[in-house]
């Protein structure tokens, strides 16, 4: 059973914008901390943004001012709005869910973002 569905990736020119969405199940959405981890080609995944079940957020310095993470409570999704995209933002973006108290985590299937002219 797929519990994390990532979507919204695509091809965009430098300076463009994309909104990525992570759609966990309702049970996960209401409890887990959700995060986005881009994995550029040939590199490791790195955390860029995270949001708790009550809306507390952390955004990595590397994307500060260009990325916003938010919760859509009506649709049970976590969105990552990325603006002023750069070629170095090219990556497969993975959605991750972590239980705040227990050693439980989930990974979504990833969505590809390509930034190129």
C-alpha positions as CSV (number, residue, x, y, z in Angstrom):
1,X,0.0,0.0,0.0
2,X,1.5,3.3,-1.1
3,X,1.3,5.8,1.7
4,X,3.3,8.7,0.4
5,X,2.7,10.0,-3.1
6,X,4.9,12.7,-4.5
7,X,3.9,14.8,-7.5
8,X,4.5,18.1,-9.3
9,X,7.9,17.6,-10.8
10,X,8.7,18.6,-14.3
11,X,10.9,20.6,-16.6
12,X,11.4,24.2,-15.9
13,X,13.7,27.0,-17.1
14,X,16.1,28.8,-14.7
15,X,14.1,31.4,-12.7
16,X,10.9,29.4,-13.0
17,X,8.7,27.9,-10.3
18,X,7.3,24.6,-9.3
19,X,5.0,23.3,-6.6
20,X,5.6,19.8,-5.3
21,X,3.0,17.9,-3.4
22,X,3.3,15.0,-1.0
23,X,0.0,13.2,-0.4
24,X,0.3,10.9,2.6
25,X,-2.6,8.9,4.0
26,X,-4.8,10.9,6.4
27,X,-3.4,9.0,9.4
28,X,0.2,9.9,8.5
29,X,-0.6,13.5,7.6
30,X,-2.2,14.1,11.1
31,X,0.8,12.8,13.1
32,X,4.0,12.6,11.1
33,X,6.6,15.3,10.3
34,X,6.8,15.6,6.6
35,X,10.0,16.6,4.8
36,X,11.4,17.0,1.3
37,X,14.8,15.5,0.3
38,X,16.2,16.3,-3.2
39,X,18.7,13.9,-4.6
40,X,20.8,15.5,-7.4
41,X,22.3,13.1,-10.0
42,X,25.2,11.3,-8.4
43,X,24.8,12.8,-5.0
44,X,23.2,12.0,-1.7
45,X,19.7,13.1,-0.5
46,X,19.8,16.3,1.5
47,X,17.0,17.8,3.6
48,X,15.6,21.1,2.3
49,X,12.4,21.6,4.2
50,X,10.4,20.0,6.9
51,X,7.0,20.7,8.6
52,X,5.5,19.2,11.7
53,X,1.9,18.1,12.2
54,X,1.2,21.4,13.8
55,X,2.8,23.5,11.1
56,X,6.3,24.3,12.5
57,X,8.7,24.5,9.6
58,X,12.4,24.4,8.9
59,X,13.9,25.4,5.5
60,X,17.5,24.7,4.6
61,X,19.8,27.7,4.2
62,X,20.6,26.6,0.6
63,X,17.0,27.3,-0.5
64,X,16.0,29.9,2.1
65,X,14.0,32.7,0.4
66,X,13.2,30.4,-2.6
67,X,11.3,27.6,-0.9
68,X,8.2,27.4,1.2
69,X,6.8,24.3,2.8
70,X,3.2,24.3,3.8
71,X,0.3,22.0,4.8
72,X,-3.0,21.8,3.0
73,X,-5.2,20.4,5.7
74,X,-8.3,20.1,3.5
75,X,-6.5,17.9,1.0
76,X,-4.0,16.2,3.4
77,X,-1.1,17.3,1.4
78,X,2.3,18.9,2.1
79,X,3.4,21.3,-0.6
80,X,6.9,22.6,-1.4
81,X,6.8,25.8,-3.4
82,X,10.1,26.4,-5.2
83,X,10.8,29.7,-6.8
84,X,13.7,31.1,-8.8
85,X,14.8,27.6,-9.6
86,X,18.4,27.1,-10.6
87,X,20.1,24.3,-12.6
88,X,21.6,23.0,-9.3
89,X,18.1,22.4,-8.0
90,X,17.8,19.6,-10.6
91,X,17.1,16.4,-8.6
92,X,14.6,13.7,-7.8
93,X,12.6,15.1,-4.9
94,X,11.6,12.6,-2.3
95,X,8.9,13.0,0.3
96,X,9.7,11.6,3.7
97,X,7.5,11.1,6.8
98,X,8.8,10.5,10.3
99,X,6.8,9.8,13.4
100,X,7.7,12.4,16.0
101,X,8.0,9.9,18.9
102,X,8.5,6.5,17.5
103,X,11.2,5.1,15.2
104,X,8.9,5.0,12.2
105,X,9.6,6.5,8.8
106,X,8.3,6.3,5.2
107,X,9.7,7.4,1.8
108,X,7.7,8.3,-1.2
109,X,8.6,7.4,-4.7
110,X,10.2,10.7,-5.7
111,X,9.3,13.2,-8.4
112,X,11.9,14.5,-10.9
113,X,12.6,18.2,-11.2
114,X,14.8,19.3,-14.1
115,X,16.0,22.9,-14.3
116,X,17.6,23.7,-17.7
117,X,17.6,26.3,-20.4
